Amino acid sequence: MTVAQGPEGTAAAGAGKPVPTVVRSVKLEGQGGERTVPQRSTDTFGLVGLTWDDPRSVLDGTVQVRTRSVATGQWSGWNTVDPHNDDAPDPGAEQHMRGGSAPLYVGPSDGVQLKVVSASGESGRLPDGMRLELVGDASHGGSASGSGLAMAPAAFAEDAADGEESPSTTPGEPTATDTATGTTPDPSATSGTTESPSAPTSAPASQTTTPPATATTSASPTPTKASPTATPTKSTSPSPSPSSTRPTAPASTVAKPAIVSRAGWGADEKIREAGDPDYATDVTAVFVHHTDTAVSYDCSASASIVRSIYAYHVQAEGWRDIGYNALVDKCGTIFEGRYGGIDLPVIGAHTYGFNTRSFGIAVLGTYQVIDGKAATPITSQMLGSVAALAAWKLGQYKINPNPGSKTQTLTEGASDSPPFKLGTKYTFNAISGHRDGFATACPGQNLYDKLPTIRSYAAGPVATPTLGTPTGATKSGSRYYTKGAMTVTWKTTTPAVLVKRFEVLVDGVVKATTTHTATSAAITVPTGNHTVAVRAVHINNKTSVSASLAVTGDTTKPTFTTAPAVRIRNATVSSTSVPVTVTWKAADNTVLKSSSATTPSAATFAPTTTSWSTAGKAGSAVTYNLRATDLAGNYSTASVSRTAAIIQETSAVRTGSWSTKSSTSYLGGKSLTSSSKNAGLTWTFTGRSVGWVVSRASTSGQAYVYVDGVKKATVELKSSSTLYRQTIWSTSWSTSAKHTLKIVVVGTSGRPAITTDGITYVK
């Protein structure tokens, strides 16, 4: 069988087969107002409790227990056991009940010590027939064979002065032995462990191999119940009950959450009373409980805790079955409780006096401070699962889980549950705490304070989803732009178990549907302007819709309205690199995001940028690739290939007086200089852009620049710092053609000299 999964993805630790559970009883020592179980070694167990003969007798005092961990071998501190098991069947509902404390789950343990003190001290009175009950199953490290989980022979250890365990056995000291049989224990036994008298005499729990009946078996025999009796053995032939006809499960207005079945958590169906339980006509209220079993536990142990509570209720306290209709752990896993059909109005044993027409949900853990120890942490998964289960159950009977007032009526069925009176009708919230129907602290103040949250979760809708930043889209202002494919993200504070699904809406139309745990979905947005939102559907089908995103679908690529061009740039020249500027213009039908260059180097520019200062390898053809990208992610490319070259000063035609200067700072190691007025240099070239390369200093003069015989500029070469290989003046044309560039010495007064390297040009 596949292991059932919890609503938040937590696997339940059930294997689909019954896990035999053994309950061993240890008689208490002492008299008057104090009783003890001296420190002793045992075989492995996981849960403890205290029971006594009279089920209606009250233990007025304190119960404390300490146990030895199997994992560490260390003894725990003293833990207080709640002396009152406030979860109880209504009068006459069980066969051979015993009074009992709340069970305490301690985890796999192999040693125990107990002390019980009356509130009146040594002179006080304690209930008769008190027994310490130790519950163990296969998950606690033993076997189910009687010699495994049964208590191993062990001597009672003397109380050590320092609180540590004394040796478990002493040569010559008598030991207590036990076997896993279904026989009734001898009331005259003076010490040792005895099997719980609730185990069937025909088939002890530890020896059961027959597969159990499951909650889905429709052919279960009509159950019969025996009247309460003081006989300490459980009857195997109960008398008929007229209220046990299995009804038809009504459909719910709310989606059913994932629930681990009894088979899923390993319920041994042989130990409960055979047949179906009693059924009510309907369910009008849900009572929330805590099991008071453990402050801290790992969710991997949850199924074992459920099995242990089941065994304690049935085999130690003599109940027909586990008392709760369902149980929930802190990870949000829901477990089916009492047999008879989780979808039917099974009468449980959880809220004394109000079990009929109610549904009991117990949360594993303790939700109030005990002995100064912090309560079990409350998780959103836990609250969500309790709410989802309550909403589904109440939805079967069309009941609003959060009407804002007490609207559900139940009739008190017990005469000894003050302040309630037998036969009187009382109103409750549709989702109430155990303390609302019984004088108890259950479900603990911390959990009780969360009932408004549980009601709100159950009633719905899902908390309005909050949208995150989508992927596949770019934001500009308050609008997102996408080529079409984008992923919407969201989150909500409502636990996922209460969500039926999420829907992504485009202009109000569902374009994607996801699971209840999803936080994102991919959609395709058509061309044009649209709104995108997320709708959350509660398990009761109520909906909530997020704020919308303004989204533009755009599949049109940007365009280069002006083709890329390359021209000489005024900057420092080297013998291998010529500074150039690449120019362009790009536009888009919506919004241009950016322009970028990919070769000969990578660069990204603002959408308004129309030029790029770069360089070309001297004398080599270079391809300049550009990309224009819009906000939706569409892009187009353009490229231009040009060769930038250098013509040295030695190639110029000279007029007037010029002399040669040598320095590694000059292009080619040499340059021409002149202080003669009207001395000139003329270069002839074929290209589309040209620049004049000079040296500059504080003594440099001025020069005239002529292009194709026309004077274009008077250029000042003076500089406060000495500079070499500077393109100081340049010009460009739209096409390549043959041109001349001539420079003429002005003969500036006091600083007539000019020094030039040559020219650069783009072919």
N, C-alpha and C positions, 0 to 999 in steps of 0.2 A: 504494500500500500504506500502511496506517496505521502510523505509527511506534509501535513497541512502547514500553510504559511500564515503568519500573522498579518494584520492589515497594513503594517508598516514594513513588511518584508522580513519580519523576524520568524525564523523557523521554530516551530514547536518541537519540543524534545520527545515526541511520541513516535513509536515505530509501527503503529497500526496493530500491534498485538498486545494482549493484556500483560501488564507488568505486575506480577504477584507482590503483594504487600503484606508484611507481617507486623502485627501489633503485639508487643510483649508488655506484661504488667508487672510492676514491682510494688509489693506491699510496703507501706510506710511503717517506720518504727516510732516508738514513743507513746505518750499518753497525754491527757489533759489538753492544753491549748497549744502544744507544739508537736510536730511530727517531722521526721527526717528520713531521707535515704542517704546513708553515709556514702562518702566518695567510693566509687567502685568502677571496675572495668566491665565493659559489655562488648557484645558484638556490635557491628556498625548499625547506626540508626540516623535519622535525619530530623525527626520532629518529636517534640515532647508535649505532654499535657497531663493534667491531673483530673481524675474522675472519682466519684463517690456514689453511694447506693441510691439515695433519694434524688430524683431528677429535679425536684422543685426546692430542694434544700439549698440555702445560700451559704457560701463560704465567706464569712466576714473576717478577713485577715489578709495576710500577704503570702505570696508563693514566690520563692526564688529558686533558680536553678543555675548550675554551671555545668559546662560540658567540656570534654576534651576533643580537640580537632583531630581527625584522622590525618589531615594533610600536614599539620605542623607538630602534632603531639603535645601542644600546649593547652593548658586549661584556660577557659574564658573567665572573665569576671562574672559576678553574680548578675543574672538577668531576671527581671521581674516578669512573672507570668500573670496576665490578667486573670483574676480568680473567677470571673464571670464570663461564661460563654453566652453572650447576649443574642447570638444567632440561635434560634431554637424553633422546634416544631410547635404547632398549636396543640392544646390539650387533646389527648386521645389519638394523636396522629401517628405515634410511634408504638412499637411493641414493647420493648424492654429497655427503655431509656435509663441511662445513668446521668447524674449530674456531672458537670464538667467545667473546667476552665477553658479559656481560649487556648488553642494550640499555639506552640511556639516553634517555628522552623529554625533549626540551629545549624543545618548543613551536616555533612557526613561526620559523625562523632562516634567514639568508642569508649566513652567514659561519662559518668553522670554523678551529680550530687544535688540533693534537693532539701529544702527546709521550708516548712509551712508553720506560720505563727498566727494564732488567733488575734483579732484586734484587741481582745481583753487579756492577752498575755497567757501565762501558764494556767490561769484559772478559767480561761475561756473554753468555749465548746467549738469543736470542729465537726464537720459532717462525718458520718459513719462510713466505713468501707472505702477509705481513700486509697487510690492506687496511682502510682506514676506510670503513665503509658508511654512506651517508646515505639515509634513507628519507623520502619525501615523498608526500603524496596531495593530492587536490583541496582538502581542508579547510585545507591549509597555505598556500593563496593562489596556487597555480599552476594550470596546466591539465594535462590528461592527455595532451597531444599530443606529448610528446617535446621540443618547443621551450618548453613551459611549465614542467613539473616537472623536465625534464632540466637538468643544470647548464649555465647560460649560459656562453658563452666568457668566461673570466676568467683573469688572470695570477695566479701565486702571489705573494702580497704578502710583502715582506721583513718579518722580525720587527722591530717598532719598539722602540726602547730603552725607551720609556715604557709599553709594553704596548698602545698604541693601534694601530689598523689603519693600515697604509700604504696609499697609493693603489692601487686594484685593478689598474690597468693603466698601463703606461708606453709611450709611442710607441716603436715598433720592437721591443718586447719580445714574444717568442712567447707565444701564448695556447693554452690547452687547449680543444679543441672536442669535442663529443659529440652523438650522435643516439640516439634511443630505438629501437634495432633489437635484434633477438634474436640477433645474431651473437656468437660467442665472442670475448672480448677478446684482443688480441695480447699474449702473455706478454712479448714484448720491448719493449712500450711503456715509455717512461721516465718519463712524467709525465702528469698530467691525470686525467680521470674516465672510468671504464668501467662499462658496465652489468653488474649481477650476472650471473654465468654461469648462474644457476638459472632464468632466464626461458626459457619454452619457445621453441624455435627456430621453431615453426610459427605461434605467435600471441603476440607480445610483450605483456606486461601493459599497457603504456601504449597499445596499439592495439586492445585487446579491445573489441568492441561486442556480441558475442553474449551474451544473458542467461545467467547461470550456473545450474548445478544447485543445488537447495536441499536442506536437510537433510530435507525431507519427501518428496523424490522417491523413490518406491519402485522405480522401474524403472532405477535407476542400474546401469551395467554392472559386472560382477564385476571388481574391480581386479586389476591385475597389478603385481608389484614386481620390479625388477631387483636383482641382487646388487650389493653395494657395489663401486665401481670408482673409479679415480683420474681417470677422464675428467671434464674440467671442464664438460661440458655435460649438461643433464638429459635423460634418455631419454624419448621420447614413446611408447615401446612396452614398458612394464614386463612382466616375466614373471609368470606366474600365482602366486597365493598360496593355499594350501588353507584358510587360516583366515579368509577374508574374506567368508564367507557371512553375510548380514544376518540376525541372530536376531530373535525376537519380543520386544518390550518387555514385561517383567513389570509387573504392576500394583503400585503402591506403597501401603503402609499410611499414607502421609503425603501430604497435599495438595501438589501441585506449585506452586512459586512462579512468579511472572511472570518470563519469561526472554526477553531480546531475541535473536531468531534471527540466524543468520549473514546472512541477507538484510537483517534489520533494521539491523545495524551496517555493512552495505555490503561484505561479503566478496566479493572478486573470485574466483569459483570457478575461473577459468581458470588461476590461477597454481599451485594445489595439484595434487598428483598425481590423475589422473582416477580415478573409481570410488570404491567404498567402502573404508574403512580395515580393518585387522584388528580382530577382536572377541575378547574373552575370554569365558569361560563365565559369569562373574558379576563383581560388584564387592564386595569384602570390606572395603575400607578407603578412606578419603578422605585425601588429602594436601593440606595448606594451604601455599600458596606466597605470596611477594610477587614482583612483576615487577621490582623494583629499577629502575624506569624514571624515576621523578620523585618528589621529596619533596613538591613542591607542584604541584597541577594543578586546573583547573576541571572539574567533572563534565560540562560541555558538550563537553569535549574527549575524553571517555572513549572514544567510538566510534573516534575517530581514533587514540588510543593503541592500542586493540585491533587496528585495521587495520595499524598500523605494526609491532607485534610479530609479527603474522601474516606480513607481508612480510619482516621480518628473519629469522624462522625459516625461511621457505621460500626466498626469493630470495637471501638472504645466506649462510645456514648450510646450505642444501641439504636441509632437512627436507621430509617429505611434506606437512606441514600445520602449523598452529600447534600448539605442544606441549601446551597446557592443554586439559582438557575443558571448562572454563568459567572465566570471569573475572568479578570483582566490583569495582565502584569504591567510593570512600569514601561515595558517596551511597546505596549499597545496590542500584544497578542491576546485574542479572545478565546477562552476555553468554554466549551459546553459543560454545564454543570449537571444538575439533577436529570436523571434518565426520564425519557418519556416524550422527547421531541422538543428541541429548542424553539420550534415555531409554534408550539401549542401552549395553552394556559396551564402549565404544570404547577401544582401547588407545592411550593418549596418549604423549607424550614430555615427561615432567615430573619423574619421580623415577627416575633412572638405576638400573637393576637391579630396580625394583619397579613398573614401568609396567603390567605385566599384572595384571589383577584389582584395579586401583586406579583412583581417580578424582581428577584433579588440579584444584584450584580455586586460581587465582591472584588475589590482591588487588592492584589497581593501586596502586603507590606503593612507598616504601622505609620499612621499619619498624624501622630501627636507625640510630643516629647515625653519620654518615659525614662525615669532615673537620670534625668539630665542629658539623655542621649537624643541626638537629632532624629527627627522623623525621616522616613523614607522620602527621597526627593520626588516631587510631583513633576511629571513630564507631559509635554503636549501630546505625545503619542497616547499616553494613558487616558488623558481627559478626552481626547478625540474618539478613542475606541469606546469608552463608556457612553459618550454622547451618541455615537453612531448606533451602538447596540440598543440603547434606550429609544432612540428615534424610530428604529425599525420595529421594535416590539410595540411601542405605542401606536405606530402607524398601522399596525394590523387592526387596530380598533378605532382608527380615525381620531386619535387624541392629540391635541396640540401639546407638545412637550414644554412649552414656555408661554402659557397664557397670561402670565403676569400676576396671577393670584391662585389661591388654593381652590381648585375646581373639581378634584376627584374625590369621590366618597367611598370610604371603606367602613365596614362594620367590625367593631372589636369582638374578637372571638375568644378572649380569655377573661377569666374573672380575677386573675391575680397579677395584673399588669398596670399598677397605678401610674399616672392618674386616670388612665382610660377605664371605662366601665363596660362590662360585658353587654353586648347587644346594642350599644350606642353607636350611631353613625358619626364619623369624623371626616373632615375634609383635609386633603393633602395637595401639595404641588404634584404635578404629574411626575416629576423627578424629585424625590425627597431623599433625605438622609435617614439612616437607621434611627438616629436619635429622635427624629420627628414622630416615630411610631413606637418608641420604647425608651425607657429611662436608661440611657447608655451614652458613652462618649463617642461611640462608633458613628461615622467613619473616621473619627479623628478631626480635630479642629482644622488642621491644614487642608484636608480634603473637603470637609464640610463647607469651608469658605469658598471652594471652587465650584460649588453646585450652580451658582448663577452662570458661570462660564459654561458648564456642561449643558445647562438648559439652553443657553444662547447658541452653542454649537449645534445642539440637536434640532433646534427650531429653524436654523439657517436664516438667511442664505449664507453662502461662503463670503468671508471678508473680501471686500472689493480688491481684485488683483491690482498690484502695482506693476506697471510696465518698466522693464529695464531698457538698456540701450540695445537696439536691434543690430544684428550683423547683416552684412550685404547691403547696407544703406548708409549714406553719409548725411549728417545733419548740417543745415545751413539756416540760421535763424531758428524758427520754430518748425521747420519742415524737413522731412527726410526724403532723400532721392535714391532711387534704386533702379537697376536695369530690369527688375521684375522679380527675381528670386531673392528673398530675404528671410531671415529667421527672427521671429518675435520672441522675446523673453519676458518672464513675469515671475512674481512671487505673491504669496498670500499668507496671512498669519493663521488661517484655519488649518488644522491638521488634515493631512491628505486623506485619511480614512473617511472623512465627511464629504469629500468631493466625489461626485459621480464622473465628471469629465470636465475638460476645458475645451472651449471652442474659440477659434480665431476668426474674427469677423472683418470683412472688407466691405465697407459701405453697408454694414448691417447684415450682410449675407455670410453664412458659415463657409469658410474656405479650408479650414483644417479642424479636425477633432482629435484630441489627445486623451491619454489615460489620466487618472486622478493624481498620479504622482509627477506628471510632466511639468517642466518649468520653461519649455520652449517648443516652438513648432515652426516648420518651414512653410512658406506660402509664396505664391506668385502674384505680384501686383500688376494689373493691366496698365497700359499707357494712359497718362493723365493724372489728375489730382484725385486722391482718395483719402478715406479715413480708415484706420486699422485699430481694432480694439480686441480685448480678450474677455470672453464671457465664462464665468465659473458656474457650473451646475451642481447644486447641492444634492445629496442623496435623496432628498425629498422633492427634487426637481425645481426648487426655487433657484433663481439666477441672480447674479450680480455681474455688472459689466464695468470694466476698467475705463479710465479716461482714454480718449482716443489719440492716436498719432496721426498727424498730417503727413501723408506720403505721396510723392509724385513718382509715377512710373515713367521711365524715359529710356527709350532704346535708340535714340538718334545720336550719332557720333558728332563730336565737335568738328569744326572745319578750320583749315588754315586759310584765312582770308588774304593774307600776304605771304607769299612763299618765302622760305628761309633765304637769306643772303649773307655773304661774308665780305667784310671790309677790314682794311688795316686799322688797327687801334693804336692810339698814342700811349706808349708804354716802353719799358726797357726791352731791347732786342738782344738775343744771343745768336751765336753762330748757327745754332740748330733749331731755335724756336722763334717764331714770328708772332707777336701779339695780334689777334684779330677779334672782331666783334661779329657775332652771328645775330641777325635780326629777323623778326617774324611778327605776324599778328594772327591770333586764333580767336574763335568765337564759338558759342554753343546756343542751341535753341532754348535751353533752360538756364543753367548756371554753370560756367566754366569753373572747375575746381583748381586746376593747375596746368602749367606747362612744364616739361622736363626734357633734359637731354640724356641720351643713353650712350652716345659715343661722340668724340673720342674719350670723353669722361662723363661721369654721371653727375647730374645736378637737377634740382627741383626748384621751380620758380612760382611766385605768386601768380594768380590768374591774370593780373594786369601787367605783368612783366612782358616786354617785347624784345629784349636783347640779352645776350649772354657774352660776357667777356671771357675769352678763352685764348688758345694759341694753336698754331699749326706747325707741323714739322717742316723746317725750311727745305724747300725744293721737292717735297713729296706731296702727292695728292692725299687729302684728308676728307673723309666723309663725316659730316655732322648730322646726326640723327636726332630728331625732336619728336616729342609726343604731347598731345593736348588731351586732357582728361576732364570729363565733366563730373558733377557730384554723384551721378548715378553709377559711375564707373565705366561709362562708354569712353572710348578713346580713338584717336586717329593719329597717324604718323606722317612725318614729312622729312625729307633729307636733302642735303646739298653737298656736292663734292667739289672742293677747290684746292688749288696749290698756291701756297704763299712762298715767295722767293726773295732773295737778297741780291742786289746789284752793288758791288763794291764801288768805292769812290774812284778806283783806278780805271773804271769803264766809262767815266764821264768825259765829255769833251771840255777842255779847259780854255778859259780866256783870262788874261791877266796873269799875275804872279801867284804861284801856289808852291808850298813846300811840304815835304813829307815828314810826319811825326811817327815815331815807333813807340808802342806800349802794349802790354798784354791786355790793357783795358779797352783797346780798340778792336772792332771787328776785323779779323784777319791779322791783328797785331800792328796795323798801320792806319793812318788817317791823313787827310790833306788839310792844311791850315793856310789862311791868307788874311792879311790886314790891308790889302790894296783895295781902295774903293773901286767898285764896278768890276772887280774880278769875278768870274762866273764859272759854274759847272753845269753841264747839261747832260741828262740821261734820257735815253730813248727806250721805251718798253711797250709791250702789248699786254694790257690787263684791264681790270675793272675797279681797282682801288690802288692807291699809292701813298707812301709815307716817307718823309725825309728824316734820316737818322743823323744825330749830331752829338757833340760833347758840349757840356755847359759848365760855366764857372763864373766867378764874380767879375772876371775881366772880359767875358764874352760880349760881343757886340750884337748887331742886328743884321738881318738879311731879307732881301725881297724874294718872293716865290712867284714863279711864272709857270703856268700850265698851258701847253700848246700855244705859247707866245703871248698869253694874256696874264697880266699881273693879278695874282689872287690874294696875296697877303704880305704884310711886313711882319717878320717873326722876330721876337725878342729872345736871345739865347742866354741872357744874363741869369745867374742863379747864385744864391747865397752859399750853396754847397756845390762841390764839384760832382758832376754826373756824367756818365759815359753811356753811349749806345742808346740814346733817347730818341724815339719817334716823337718829334715835336710838332709836326703838322702833317695832316693827311686829308685826302679827298677821295670820293668814290663816284662811279657811274653805274647805270643800270645794266649795261652790257660791256663786254670786253672789246677793247679797240686799241689801236696804236696811238701812243701819247708821248709828249716830251715834258720833262720836269726840269726847270732851270732855277738855280739859286744865284743871287748876285750880292756881293758884299756891299753893305750900305756905307761902311767907313765911319762908324759911330765915333764921335769925338771922345777921346780918352780911352776908348776900348773898341778899337776897330776890328779886332781879330774874330774870325769864326773858324771852327774846326768841325769837319764833317766826315762821317764814315761812308755813307752811300744812301741807297734808298731800299725800301721793302715794297713789294706789290703783290696783289692777288691776280693770278692769271685768269 
